[in-house]
Amino acid sequence: MSIPYHKFGQITIAKVRNSDELKQLLIDPWLESETIIIKPNWVSTDPAHFIDSKTLRTILEALDSHIVVTESSTHVVNELLKEGMSFDVEDKEVNLKWIMDGGGWNWFIENPDWDWFKKGGYWDQIKKEDKAFLGRYGFTDLFKEFNVSYICVTDEVWSGRIADPTEVKRIVETHFKPVQINKLYSMIPKGLYDLRGSTFISLAKLKNFNTFTLKNLFGMIPDPWRPWWHGPENSMLAKSIVDINKIYHSLFNIYGICEALNNTAALHPEGKFEDMFKRKYNIIEGLGVVAFGRDLVSLDAILCNLAGFDFKGFNAYINRAEEEFGAYDREVLKESKLKVGNWFSP
């Protein structure tokens, strides 16, 4: 049986049933790299909001390289948010739920230094939670089975195991204009830097809000919570996303995959589930859709359009990324809408 798929320039959107079918489609020479680094979208552990072990297994079975998985500790902090881990701010005891109430978010924007968090024992706690997360959701066993190495960006950077920022800066600025947030040059784990030149997959999850493969690399910033990088009313978000992408695009062959393979969140006013932002949604099972390619700007633009999101506000990073990585084809947006149709719908 043939595999349904459509190509739009460098981007492919396909419906697959298993890893064998996915393997038949993932034929780019970049995917023959001796080592492939995968950055899964683990920003939240809300149901159908993160790359689960079943999906990651499908990707691993479709690749023949040694795999390194990398992520920061954001997902762990979000787990603790539900539990309400307490800490002191300005002589007042608060917990992580305070962030979502508004006041905490603004405090983090004004106070980006995490030294108090590290010294207060909270770093030790998120290390324990990270280990627990990997075990609870089946990743520990999966990594053993496939001989996968795991690099936690937060742990590496906070431990000082980083690449020489001067050398990172030199490499980046031979490819792109300088980043606008210079401290990002000091936030590259040496363990990843030593693998430069390898293929790096941004493995994003199609969700009930607008976040795709470029935005997924925002998760390579080590801060467990990123209000400062968002800025007031998200004024810094596009800049932060493009800057971290410029760094990783300079060091690796960046390949994007966005998946709706096993379970996908769909907003619904009376949905069974509720995410961290209090949005209700239902879960669609088994869409079996995956989109992939080298051109992350085009990939994200196509997905953004298919999902019905606009290119302003939160998605302004796509337009900003065009200035650095090249423009996407507006005609392809119309073509993909016609050909893909309701693949992403229940």
Secondary structure, DSSP 8 states (H G I E B T S, - for coil): ----EEEETTEEEEE-SSHHHHHHH---GGGG-SEEEEEE--S--STTSS--HHHHHHHHHH--SEEEEEE-SHHHHHHHHHHT-EEEETTEEEETHHHHTSHHHHHHHH----HHHHHTTHHHHHHHHHHHHHHHTTHHHHHHHHT-EEEEHHHHHHTT-B--HHHHHHHHTTTSS--SSGGGGG--BHHHHTTTTSEEEEEEE--SSS--HHHHGGGGS--SS-HHHH-GGGTTHHHHHHHHHHHHHHHSEEEEEEEESSEEEEE-TT-SEE-TTS-EEEEEE---EEEEES-HHHHHHHHHHHTT--SSGGGHHHHHHHHHH----HHHHHHHHHHHTTTT--
